[in-house]
Amino acid sequence: MKRLPIILILLGVFLVSCQQKATKNDASQVSETEKKVEYPKVVEFPSLDSLMITAHLYQIDETSPFILLCHQARFNKFEYSGIAEKLNEMGFNCMAIDQRSGGPIGKTQNETYLRALTKGLGIDYVDAEPDIRAAIKYVSQNYSNQVILWGSSYSSTLALYLGVELDEVSAVISFSPGNYMADHKGSLIDKLEGFEKPMFITSSNYEAKYIKELLEKHKMVEKQVHFIPEGPGHHGSRALWINQQGGDEYWTAITAFLSDIKN
């Protein structure tokens, strides 16, 4: 009978120890869950006119090349969900931004666009240029002084203009650009004449003739690619969406280009 209190004490110690281990395991699981939630990381920074921009940061390390991802009209940063992860696997840091000229994709919102509406600011294509400029500045000040600028539809047009102008832009990836901002920014045909930075430019198969018009004064040089899909293809970066019909040929082409400029 005298041994019973001792047994009870030992049993109590054992149960407390087990509970502590369980608590530690639970905390560890919560920590791992939090880490997963943080990818991509939501970041915010001001545009050139102080409008707050929301973005998704897909950062794998401190040294890999950095791609700034800009969406097409009526879209948002979620245009690059699935795409950015694959670019990470290829060894690139990425940031996908919400520009003020955009909108929802399904249930996902464009937060920059909503703020611009609330403030009564312009939301046309050209109104988004300060957002992209601010994003380039933000990346160059915080992550990499050289930025690969990637645009989709109207933002791919702005990407070409900014690639010509800004030293921080080391290369341009342009999905379905056009010359429809000529009245505001000068003809892109003229701007691209003599452009020597690495450039990947593409579109749907139907739109390829318009890309050829954009490049009519330009002679392609090393590490510049005009990719024309064999199939019908797609307008903008959605050509790369997961399970997108005909997407494989786009992925093959962009992978080769990125590998070339990375080495």
N, C-alpha and C positions, 0 to 999 in steps of 0.2 A: 504493500500500500504506500510505503514511503517513496517508492520509485514513481508513483503516478504523477505527482506535481512536476518532477523533473522531466518526465515524458511529455507532459502538456506544454512545458516551457520550450522544450526542443521543437515540438510540433509548431508552436507559435512562431518561433524564429524562422523555421523552414517556410511557413506560409508567407511571412513578411518578405523574406528573400525572394520568393517566387513572384510576389506582387510587384516588388521593385523592378525585377527583370522584365516583367510584362509591361510595366510603365515605360521603361527604357525602350523596349521594342516598339511600343505604340508611338512614342515620341520620335523614334527613328523613322517609322513609317510615315508619320505626319510630315517630317522634314523632307523625306523623299518626294511626297506628294506636292509639297510647296515648291520644290525645285522644278518639278514637271510643270506646274502651273505657271511658273515664271518664264517658260519658253513657249512662244516668244515673249520677250519682256516688253511691256508697254512703256513707251517714253513720250514725253511731251516737251516741246520747245516753241519759242515764238517765231512767227513768220516775220518778214521785213516790216510789216505794218502792225506788228504785235499780236495779231490773231494767233491763238494757240493752235499748234499742229499736233495731232496724235499720230503715233507710228508704232509699228511692231519691229523690235530689234531681234534679229536672229544672229547672235554672236557666238562663234565657236572658240575664238581665242583672240589674242591681242595683236597678232602679226599678219594674219591672212589677208589677201586682197579684199576690198570692200565694194559691194554692189548696192547702189541706191535704186530702189524699185518704185516706179511711179505708175499709177493706174490709168485706165481709160475713162471716158465720159460715163457718168451715171454709176460708176463703180467706187470701190474703196480699197483699203490695204489688203482686204481678204481676197482680192484678185490673185494674190501671190501665195495663198495658202496651198501647201503641197509643192509649189515651185521653189519657194525659199528653202524648204527643208532639203530638197534635192541639191540645190546650190551649196548648202552647208556640207552635204556629203562629198561634193566635188572640191571642197576646200576654200569656200568663199564665205566671208561674213556678209550679212545683208541687213538692210532696213527698208521696210515697206511703209510708205506714208499715206495718210489721208490728205489729198489736196482739196481745196475748197470747191473746185469744179468736179462734182462727183455725186454719189448717192448711195443708197443701200444695195446690198446684194443679199437677197433673201431676207433673213432676220438680222443680218449684220449691218451696222450703221457706219456712215462716214461722219466722224465726230467733228472734223474740221469744217465740213460743209454745213452741219447743223449750227455750229457757232457763227459761221458767216451769215447764215440766214437770220439768226437772232440779232445780229449787229447791223443788218441791212446792207451788207457788203456785196460787191459784184461776185458772181459765180460763173462767169464765162470762162472759156479756155484760157485766154490771155491773163485773166485775173489770177490763175493758179501759178503763174511764173514766179512771183515772190515766194510762194511756198516751196517750190523746188530749189530756188536759190538759197533760201534759208536752210533747207535740209542739207544741201551741199556744204554750206558753211558749218552747220552743226556736226556733220560727219568729219569734216577736215580738222575741226578744232578738238574733237573728242576721241576719234577712233583711227582715222587714216588721212594723211594729207593728200592722198590721191584717191579719186572716186571713179568707179565704173558706173556711168549713168545709164539706167535702163528705163525706157519709156514704152507706153502702150497707147496706140492711137494718138489722140491729141498731145498727150505728154511725151510721146516719142518724137513728135515734131519739135516741141520745146527742148527736148534732150539734144537734138541736133544743133539747134541754135546755140544752146548753152555750151555744148561740146566745142563748137567753133570758138566761142568767146572766152571760156574760163580755163585757166591753167590747172585748177584743181581737178578738172575732169580729164582723166587719163585715157578713157575709151568710152564709146557710145554703143549701146544696143538699142535698136529702134524697130519696134513692131508696128507696122502700118502707119507710117508718117504721111503727111500731105503738105501741099504748099498753100494752105488756106489761111495762113497768118501773114501773107506777103504784104498786105496793106498796113499792118501794124509793125512788122519787124523786117521788112525787106524780103525779096525773093530768096527762098531756100536754095533754089537752083544756083543762084549767084554765090550764096554764102558757102555752099559746099565745094565750090571750085577750088581745087588745091588743098582740100582738107586731108591731113596726113596722119591723124591719130587712128589707132585701131577702131574699126567700125564694123558692126554686124547689123545689116538692115534687111528686113523681110516683111512679108505681108501674106495675104491669101494669094492664090494663083491668079485670080481675076485682077487683083490690085497691082500685080507686078509691073504692068505697063506704066502705071503712074509712078512707081519707084524709078523706073528707067528714065522717065521724064525728069525726075528730081536730080538724077545723076548725069544728065546729058552733057554738062560742062565739066564733069569730074572724071578724072582718070583714076581708077582703083589702083591702090598700091599695096605693099605687103601688109598683111594682117587686116585687110579690109574684105568683107564678104557681102555680096548680095545674094541671099538665099531665096530661091523660088521653089516652092513645094511642087512635087509631082502631082499630088492630089489637089482637090479644091482648096484645102487649107482653111485658115480662119483669120479674122480681123483681130489684131491685138495680141497681147500676151496670153489670152485664154487658149491660144493654140497649144500651149504647154500644160493645160490642166490635166490632172490625173485621169487616165482612161479617155482622154479626148480623141475622137476619131481623127486619124492622120497625125496625131501628135508625135509619134515616134520619129518621123523624119525631121521635125523641128528640133527635137531633143538631140538627135545625132549631130545636126549642124551646129547648134549652139554649144554643145559639149566640145566639139572639135575647136571651135573658135576660142572658147574660154581656156582650154588647155594650151592653145597656141600663145595667147597673151599672158598666161600665167608663168610660162617657162622663159 
